[in-house]
């Protein structure tokens, strides 16, 4: 039985696409059961529709607080029998409601070699500091901002002539293969009995 995942995203959804493509190609032994998006107009919703994947798109401001919208998300996760949450460009901190329900079963991808450059605009931070090496980190999610235990990292050289655009392109290229591959290793190690 494959792992049923919910992919959380806020933007265009290139990692969402890479993950769903990897599932369909048999490279990631998982079923994309649900997209969760906090921006109803985001392009990732169109990607989910095109891929025939159910989605829950919500406007956080229409809820009184994070606890209320996360309780609604949790209802959707239960409805679609989701085993694991995969964050792919979801621009919100996960709160206690989801953290307690999915303890040890929420993973994020971040465009830096954590603990360097956590939070927003990691690519801009790397360029500002002039580092020669940045990369991609896949980690478990805890209550902090990009502070959870690291699962895997891959370095990316920053060339002298790299711009934000060229560096982001290099990072995305790595993410789109590294994320499915790492998740596949994670799911095969954990096994369905552990995940449930």
C-alpha positions in Angstrom: 0.0 0.0 0.0 1.5 3.3 -1.0 1.9 6.3 1.2 -0.9 8.8 0.7 0.5 12.3 0.7 -0.9 15.8 0.9 1.2 18.4 -0.8 1.0 21.9 0.7 1.9 24.8 -1.7 1.3 28.5 -2.0 2.6 29.5 -5.4 3.2 28.2 -8.9 3.7 24.7 -7.8 6.8 23.5 -9.7 7.7 21.2 -6.9 4.1 20.0 -6.7 4.4 19.1 -10.4 7.7 17.3 -9.9 6.4 15.3 -7.1 3.2 14.3 -8.8 5.1 13.4 -12.0 7.5 11.2 -10.0 4.5 9.4 -8.4 3.0 8.8 -11.8 6.3 7.6 -13.3 6.7 5.1 -10.5 9.8 6.9 -9.1 8.0 7.8 -5.9 5.9 5.1 -4.3 3.2 7.5 -3.1 -0.2 8.7 -4.0 -0.8 12.5 -4.2 -4.2 12.4 -2.4 -4.7 16.2 -1.8 -3.3 19.6 -2.6 -3.6 22.2 0.3 -3.2 25.8 -0.8 -3.5 29.0 1.2 -3.9 31.1 -1.9 -7.0 30.2 -3.9 -5.7 32.0 -7.0 -2.3 30.3 -7.1 -1.3 28.5 -10.3 -0.6 25.3 -8.3 -4.5 24.9 -8.1 -4.6 24.8 -11.9 -1.9 22.1 -11.8 -3.9 20.0 -9.4 -7.0 20.4 -11.5 -5.1 19.3 -14.6 -3.7 16.3 -12.8 -7.1 15.4 -11.4 -5.9 15.7 -7.8 -8.4 17.0 -5.2 -7.5 20.3 -3.7 -8.4 22.4 -0.7 -7.7 26.1 -1.3 -8.6 28.5 1.5 -8.2 32.1 2.4 -6.6 32.3 5.9 -8.2 35.7 6.5 -11.7 34.2 6.4 -10.8 32.3 9.6 -10.5 33.8 13.1 -7.0 32.3 13.6 -4.5 29.6 12.6 -6.1 27.0 14.9 -9.4 27.3 13.1 -8.1 27.0 9.5 -5.7 24.2 10.6 -8.7 22.3 12.1 -10.4 22.6 8.7 -7.3 21.4 6.9 -7.2 18.4 9.3 -10.7 17.5 8.4 -9.7 17.4 4.7 -6.6 15.4 5.5 -8.7 12.8 7.4 -11.3 12.8 4.6 -8.6 11.9 2.0 -6.9 9.5 4.5 -3.6 11.3 4.2 -0.6 9.6 5.8 2.1 12.2 5.3 2.3 16.0 4.7 4.8 17.2 2.2 5.5 21.0 2.1 6.4 22.3 -1.3 6.6 26.1 -1.2 4.0 26.5 1.5 4.6 29.9 2.9 3.2 29.5 6.4 4.5 28.1 9.6 2.7 24.9 10.6 0.9 25.3 13.9 0.2 23.0 16.9 -3.0 21.5 15.4 -1.2 19.9 12.4 2.0 19.3 14.3 0.4 17.2 16.9 -1.8 15.2 14.5 1.1 14.5 12.1 4.0 14.3 14.5 7.1 13.1 12.6 5.1 13.0 9.4 5.6 16.5 8.0 8.5 17.3 5.7 9.7 20.5 4.1 12.1 21.5 1.4 14.2 24.7 1.8 16.5 26.4 -0.7 19.6 26.7 1.4 22.0 24.5 3.4 20.3 24.9 6.8 20.9 26.2 9.4 22.2 28.9 7.0 19.6 31.3 5.6 16.3 30.1 7.2 13.0 31.8 6.5 12.0 34.0 3.5 14.3 34.8 0.5 17.0 32.3 1.2 18.4 32.8 -2.3 18.6 36.5 -1.8 20.3 36.0 1.5 22.9 33.7 0.0 23.7 36.2 -2.7 23.8 39.1 -0.2 26.3 37.3 2.0 28.4 36.2 -1.1 28.6 32.6 -0.2 30.3 30.2 -2.6 28.1 27.3 -1.7 24.4 27.1 -1.1 22.0 24.2 -1.7 18.8 22.4 -0.8 17.7 21.0 2.6 14.9 18.5 3.2 13.9 18.4 6.9 11.2 17.3 9.3 9.0 20.2 10.4 8.8 21.3 14.0 7.3 24.5 15.6 10.3 26.7 14.5 11.1 28.3 11.2 13.2 25.7 9.2 14.6 24.3 12.5 13.4 20.6 12.3 15.8 17.7 12.1 17.6 17.5 8.7 16.9 14.5 6.5 19.1 15.2 3.5 21.1 18.1 1.9 22.6 18.8 -1.5 25.1 21.5 -2.2 25.0 23.9 -5.1 28.0 26.1 -6.1 27.3 29.8 -6.4 29.3 31.1 -9.4 30.6 34.7 -9.5 28.2 35.6 -12.3 25.1 34.0 -10.7 22.1 36.3 -10.5 19.0 35.6 -8.4 17.4 34.2 -11.6 20.2 31.8 -12.5 20.7 30.6 -8.9 17.0 30.0 -8.5 17.0 28.0 -11.7 19.8 25.8 -10.5 18.1 25.3 -7.1 14.8 24.3 -8.8 16.6 21.8 -11.0 18.1 20.1 -8.0 14.8 20.3 -6.0 12.8 18.6 -8.7 14.8 15.4 -8.6 16.2 15.5 -5.0 12.8 15.9 -3.3 11.1 12.8 -4.8 14.3 10.7 -4.4 14.7 11.6 -0.7 11.0 11.0 0.0 11.2 7.6 -1.7 14.1 6.7 0.6 12.2 8.1 3.6 9.0 6.2 2.9 10.8 2.9 2.2 12.7 3.2 5.4 9.7 4.1 7.6 7.4 1.6 6.0 3.7 1.8 6.0 3.2 0.3 9.4 5.4 3.0 11.0 3.7 5.9 9.0 0.3 4.9 10.1 
